[in-house]
Amino acid sequence: MSAQLKEMNMTPAQRAESNRSFRQKRVWNMAEEFARTGAFREIAMTGGVNPPVAKRTPGKGAIMGNTFIKRAEVPSVLHVQCAYIEPGNRKYLHWHENAETVWLIVEGEGEFYGGPNDEDVYPVKAGDIAHALPGQWHG
């Protein structure tokens, strides 16, 4: 049983008690992680129905990512990933059933799609933070 499924069957108190002894890496350095180029792999998603705003973005809909916290392996609602998007490409539009999305834009500029309407588009640049609630399209 995945950590995520096991968590769903626990009360909040049981989850807190279980997590107190859970061993995991807790601190990552972004510069060091970006230097580990061999750890990055293409992350792409197929299937589903993209909202109309998906047609605004060029590229094949993939990013290069190095995942630190995987919800299927760690009892968390977070999926923490260090990623980059090549110029002219995009992060595919998607949504998560039980996780919020927070993007910290470290370098470059582009557009973030997300929010209550699948047409919401926000310009982003280095230093910005973008957020989407569970169930909201984002990319």
C-alpha positions, 0 to 999 in steps of 0.5 A: 500500500502506498504511503498516500493510501495508508495516510487516507485511512488515518485520523489526523492524530494517528497521522501525526504520531506516525510521522514523528518517527518518519525518516527522510531527507529534509533539506536540499540546496537548489544550486547543488540540485540543479548541478546534478543534471543526471538526476533530471528526467523529462516529466510529461503527462498524456491524456485528460482534457486540457482547458482552452488556454492550453492552446496558448502555450507552445512546446511539447508540454514537458519539463525536466524535473528532479523529485525530492518528495514523492507523495506515493512514497512519503506520507505528505500532500506535497510533491516537491520537485526541482524543475526547469522548463526549456525556453519555448516549452511549457509545463503541461496543464494538469490538476491535483486532487489533494495537493496544492501547487506552489511554484517559486520562479527562480530564473526567467519569465513566462506565464502561469495558468491557474486559478478558479477559471481555466482561462486565468493567465498570469505573467511570472518572472524571477522572484515570483511565487505562483499558487493553485488550490487542489482541483485547479488547473495549473501549468 
